């Protein structure tokens, strides 16, 4: 029973870690998209 509990905790931690990485990645992607958007707008003005 304890073994299963430990495995469950490890799995939960791994899932949480993965979700955090995905969240950070999506933030970087959002920042990148905004930067590209600004560049496109800038070029349209010029």
Backbone bond lengths (Angstrom), bond angles and torsions (degrees), N, CA, C in turn:
res aa  C-N    CA-C-N  psi(-1)  N-CA   C-N-CA  omega(-1)  CA-C   N-CA-C  phi
1 X - - - 1.470 - - 1.527 110.63 -
2 X 1.339 115.53 -44.55 1.464 120.37 -179.67 1.528 110.04 -63.12
3 X 1.336 115.82 -40.45 1.470 120.98 178.51 1.528 110.47 -56.15
4 X 1.322 115.37 -48.76 1.463 121.08 -178.68 1.524 110.16 -61.50
5 X 1.317 116.35 -40.73 1.462 121.33 179.58 1.521 110.77 -61.79
6 X 1.330 116.03 -45.43 1.460 120.44 178.86 1.524 111.25 -60.97
7 X 1.328 115.81 -44.06 1.464 120.35 179.28 1.521 110.30 -61.73
8 X 1.317 115.64 -39.83 1.460 121.50 179.65 1.529 110.35 -64.05
9 X 1.330 116.47 -43.07 1.465 120.91 178.55 1.523 111.09 -62.62
10 X 1.335 115.90 -43.61 1.467 120.91 179.84 1.527 109.78 -62.31
11 X 1.333 115.85 -44.59 1.467 120.54 179.18 1.523 110.32 -60.98
12 X 1.331 116.55 -44.51 1.463 121.53 179.60 1.520 110.58 -60.41
13 X 1.334 116.33 -43.49 1.463 120.95 178.53 1.522 111.12 -62.56
14 X 1.323 116.32 -43.89 1.465 120.86 179.60 1.520 110.79 -61.98
15 X 1.322 116.22 -43.04 1.468 120.60 179.25 1.524 109.89 -63.14
16 X 1.329 116.84 -44.66 1.462 121.00 179.65 1.522 110.59 -61.53
17 X 1.324 116.83 -41.86 1.457 122.11 179.84 1.524 110.47 -63.69
18 X 1.325 115.69 -43.44 1.463 120.80 179.31 1.520 110.44 -63.02
19 X 1.331 116.56 -43.01 1.463 120.52 179.28 1.518 110.55 -61.83
20 X 1.330 116.77 -39.27 1.458 121.47 178.90 1.521 110.25 -63.80
21 X 1.320 116.80 -44.07 1.465 121.27 179.43 1.519 110.92 -63.54
22 X 1.323 116.59 -41.88 1.467 120.95 178.67 1.526 109.44 -63.17
23 X 1.345 116.08 -41.67 1.460 120.91 179.58 1.527 110.86 -62.19
24 X 1.334 116.62 -46.46 1.460 120.77 179.04 1.520 110.61 -62.91
25 X 1.316 116.52 -40.61 1.458 121.76 179.63 1.526 110.35 -62.95
26 X 1.323 116.43 -44.37 1.467 119.57 -179.29 1.523 110.69 -65.34
27 X 1.339 117.01 -31.72 1.468 120.26 176.11 1.521 110.07 -65.88
28 X 1.329 116.42 -44.39 1.469 120.18 178.44 1.525 110.52 -61.81
29 X 1.324 116.20 -41.94 1.467 120.61 179.48 1.525 109.99 -62.54
30 X 1.322 117.22 -42.56 1.464 121.41 179.55 1.525 110.94 -62.45
31 X 1.335 116.72 -43.89 1.468 121.58 178.19 1.522 109.74 -62.26
32 X 1.318 116.36 -43.77 1.464 121.86 179.80 1.529 110.82 -61.68
33 X 1.331 116.20 -45.12 1.472 120.47 179.71 1.521 111.10 -61.87
34 X 1.329 117.28 -40.74 1.465 120.84 178.22 1.520 110.41 -62.25
35 X 1.321 116.40 -42.16 1.468 120.98 179.64 1.527 110.65 -62.54
36 X 1.320 116.23 -43.99 1.470 120.98 178.76 1.525 109.83 -62.93
37 X 1.321 115.98 -42.93 1.462 121.75 178.68 1.529 110.62 -57.86
38 X 1.324 116.56 -45.91 1.468 121.46 178.69 1.521 110.98 -61.04
39 X 1.327 116.31 -41.66 1.467 120.93 178.96 1.523 110.93 -61.51
40 X 1.322 116.11 -44.08 1.466 120.86 -179.15 1.529 109.64 -63.29
41 X 1.324 116.73 -45.81 1.467 121.19 178.95 1.526 109.89 -60.80
42 X 1.321 115.97 -43.76 1.463 121.80 179.93 1.535 110.59 -58.74
43 X 1.325 116.63 -44.00 1.463 120.95 -178.45 1.524 111.61 -69.33
44 X 1.325 117.03 -31.88 1.467 120.34 178.84 1.525 110.16 -67.70
45 X 1.336 116.43 -37.35 1.467 121.29 -179.95 1.522 110.47 -66.65
46 X 1.336 116.97 -41.33 1.465 120.76 -176.63 1.518 113.39 -69.90
